[in-house]
Amino acid sequence: MGKGNRTKKQQAANVLSGTGKKKNAGKKREMPTWVGTLIVALVLVAVILFSTFCILNSRGVFLRNKIIVKSEHFEVSVPMMSYMVYTEYQDWVNNYQNTGYMQYIKGEGGDGLSTSIPLREQNYSVTTDKTTGVTTTVTWFDYFAERAASSVEQVVVLCEQAHSLGITLTDEELAEIDSAIEMVEWYAAYSGYTTSGYLSAMYGKGVGERDVREMMELIELATKMTNLKTEEFKNGATDVRVDNYYQENKDDLDIYVDFISYTFEATFTPVADSEEDAATKNEEAYEEYEEKKSTYEERVEALESCTTAKEFCDLLIEYLKEDGATEVEAVQKQSDAHHINYKRDEQDIDLEDWLFDTKAPVQAGDTHAIKDKGDEARESDDNGGYTYNKTSASYTACFVLKPVHRDDAYLQNVGHILFKTDTFKDIKDASGLSKLSGKTKELAQSLLDKGQTVSAENMAKALVDLMIAEGKLVTKTTEDGETYYYMDKDAFEAYAEVYTEDSGVFYENVKRGDMVSEFDAWIYDDARIQNEVSPSAIKTTYGYHIMFYNGHAEEINWRASAREAITSADYEAWYKTVSAACTIDVTADYWGKIN
């Protein structure tokens, strides 16, 4: 009960009990009956009006009239902005909550975000100016509010542009928003909430369906405007402009090197002094270690003297066979030593410094040897003996196939079926299958029936086996005698619609680097064949992917990157102009009404 409500009721009680009567200096008069009746009636009316106010306020009726952002033709009310603030918050939590790093993301002097404490009661950062001594505190609410305000400003600017061009939402686009609202209503009911109660709980006091719908409509219109301008600027990124862009920005596009590199590594691990015959064993191990170092040094020097890639590869295979590898194993290791379209990633600094040296650029056919002899494995002690230290030495030989260049590979088209690691990691027995449904649940049950563990990897293997058993996944042979798995695209899509945990199955025009590295490596392997399916699932940080190769696109990587850069620059220049011409008023005092 509000303070005003309690006061009014107390006043009514005082009147009825007589404690609220005033004493006069003269003779005390009796209050007429009609006066008391009127007071009681007025009090009851006040109580009803206040209750109605509280209900309307909770539903955002009054907040809806408070406009926090306004342009010539568009307005964003407090509840609409509240929806945006808490959308920013929820998106942030969804992105970081399962990473294990959420608690460490914070500003200077601040605290990590807690999802159980109101945003206004948590500090994102607390900083003190060294000159003035003024301390500035930014709460987590301030952090998300700033992000929301920036997004809303862009939305309003774009909506004003759409209005000036007569662009509106179609019936189909409005119907998509209707579907999104229906999903909210369904989920609210599923969770045991009314729609208004659910929206208020998720997006702040006073946020209702009307506010969400209006904000969605603005966002949809802004998105439509963005897409239209982006397409316009993309068409303006002609081949001539792309070629000119390359000439002016070679350092941004010439970022790959093709080379062969192999490292021989010798390690020395001494036995403990307490071990029997420790000195003898250590001395023998030391001599063996030194011999390996000498051998590896000679090898990289010999590889460094090679003049062709074939000579380098043949010699490397011989060395690998000397170390005990079979012919097949040696060839495979030699193949793995090829690095095509290698982009500097600061993993092997010495080698990368040589490969990407701009002052003395490498050329095709250049070779290089890097010798890291490590720390001393044996040192003299004060007693005329030795002490032995754990250490290692590495010897690397490198042959340049193609010096620094742009990425001339075509963009790729790919499909996949994803089994997420997190979905299956806690399924120990049949009781854990309750969170699965349909064919996925049946496939998991089949693993348990066979006595196998339910995991993302095993689910992917089981599906491949099922595809083979049902005759949809078959083996084919290339002209070179290499075998691979083949499947019709429609058949793969049919399986994906039933089993995949990704929102999409097929991806087109995938640039190198768009996907995680393992995914990227598979689709950009030169050995890929149209309609090829990976025989074993590709493991990534998300889970296990059954891959489908859908051929390459028409655009090549470096041209796509250049075209994107031109399009982005043109769009940013256009937005800067229209933004400067758009007047937006913000009522800062209304931010305090968002909770």
HELIX and SHEET records of a PDB file:
HELIX    1   1 LYS A    3  SER A   17  1                                  15    
HELIX    2   2 THR A   33  SER A   58  1                                  26    
HELIX    3   3 LEU A   63  ASN A   65  5                                   3    
HELIX    4   4 VAL A   78  TYR A   96  1                                  19    
HELIX    5   5 MET A  102  TYR A  104  5                                   3    
HELIX    6   6 LEU A  119  GLU A  121  5                                   3    
HELIX    7   7 TRP A  140  SER A  164  1                                  25    
HELIX    8   8 ASP A  171  TYR A  190  1                                  20    
HELIX    9   9 THR A  195  TYR A  203  1                                   9    
HELIX   10  10 GLU A  209  GLY A  236  1                                  28    
HELIX   11  11 ASP A  239  GLU A  248  1                                  10    
HELIX   12  12 LYS A  250  LEU A  253  1                                   4    
HELIX   13  13 ALA A  278  GLU A  304  1                                  27    
HELIX   14  14 ALA A  309  GLU A  322  1                                  14    
HELIX   15  15 GLU A  327  ASP A  336  1                                  10    
HELIX   16  16 ILE A  349  LEU A  355  1                                   7    
HELIX   17  17 THR A  421  PHE A  424  1                                   4    
HELIX   18  18 ALA A  430  LYS A  435  5                                   6    
HELIX   19  19 GLY A  438  ASP A  449  1                                  12    
HELIX   20  20 ALA A  456  ALA A  469  1                                  14    
HELIX   21  21 LYS A  489  TYR A  499  1                                  11    
HELIX   22  22 SER A  517  ILE A  523  1                                   7    
HELIX   23  23 ASN A  557  ALA A  580  1                                  24    
HELIX   24  24 ALA A  588  LYS A  593  5                                   6    
SHEET    1   A 3 GLU A  75  SER A  77  0                                        
SHEET    2   A 3 ILE A  67  LYS A  70 -1                                        
SHEET    3   A 3 ASP A 585  VAL A 586 -1                                        
SHEET    1   B 2 ASN A 123  THR A 128  0                                        
SHEET    2   B 2 THR A 135  THR A 139 -1                                        
SHEET    1   C 4 HIS A 338  LYS A 343  0                                        
SHEET    2   C 4 TYR A 256  PHE A 268 -1                                        
SHEET    3   C 4 THR A 391  HIS A 405 -1                                        
SHEET    4   C 4 THR A 367  ASP A 372 -1                                        
SHEET    1   D 2 ARG A 378  SER A 380  0                                        
SHEET    2   D 2 TYR A 386  TYR A 388 -1                                        
SHEET    1   E 4 PHE A 506  VAL A 510  0                                        
SHEET    2   E 4 TYR A 410  LYS A 420 -1                                        
SHEET    3   E 4 GLY A 543  ILE A 556 -1                                        
SHEET    4   E 4 ILE A 538  LYS A 539 -1                                        
SHEET    1   F 3 VAL A 474  THR A 477  0                                        
SHEET    2   F 3 THR A 483  TYR A 486 -1                                        
SHEET    3   F 3 GLU A 532  VAL A 533 -1                                        
END                                                                             
